[in-house]
Amino acid sequence: MESVPDRRAGTGRRSEDRTVEALWGVLHDLGHEITALAYLVEAEFKDPAGAGLIGEQVARLRALVAHALAAETHAEVVQLRPLLAQLVKLTDRVSEPSVVLVDGAAAAVRADGTILWRILANVLGNAVRAAGVGGSVRVELTANSPVTVSISDDGPGFGRIPPGTASLGLVTVARLAESCGAQTLVGPGDAGGTCVRIVFPSRMTEGEEHP
């Protein structure tokens, strides 16, 4: 596994440039969320069961916008398995590849919930595009220290998908993960394709006292 390189090193970017870059990252994520919402609205005309997912997606969009306007982070205890389950359910419904969450133990981390959602949504979105029609994406949560979220696809492998479909997302993920004290590792998957791991610096199980 290799870390995503920090392209900022030695560039001497001004603060204005970094502000614009951060805003671009938010717009990038909003684009993904709004696209998913559009698919859900279309599906709603055929399947009333989609109403709950639409409500969840609208709430997520509002949280993203509010978070951007606040321009500050808020650390909280986030239960990862329910968060992953919601994200996988949404992505599997609107995507052509199969997206599954592997059964396993629960785990929690202290992080900004909105930033954590952005990290996972970016990685999962990249995996879905890499897997393509008829492909599959596997999401796994490892509760043993360190807590790790692994997202694997069976696509052609890192760097072999069309330009422009993944690079912005992974750079954004690396920076957001760094802000949470986490590390982003990218490497080959067990069944080919790419595996992206988000490794958190500490773990806290549901049975432990929340700090």
Salt bridges, closest charged atoms under 4 A:
ASP6 OD1 - ARG8 NE 2.93
ASP17 OD2 - ARG14 NE 3.78
GLU21 OE2 - ARG13 NH1 2.69
GLU21 OE2 - ARG175 NH1 2.87
ASP29 OD2 - ARG118 NE 2.31
ASP47 OD2 - ARG93 NH2 3.18
ASP112 OD2 - HIS67 NE2 3.04
GLU140 OE1 - ARG138 NH2 3.73
GLU178 OE1 - ARG8 NH2 3.12
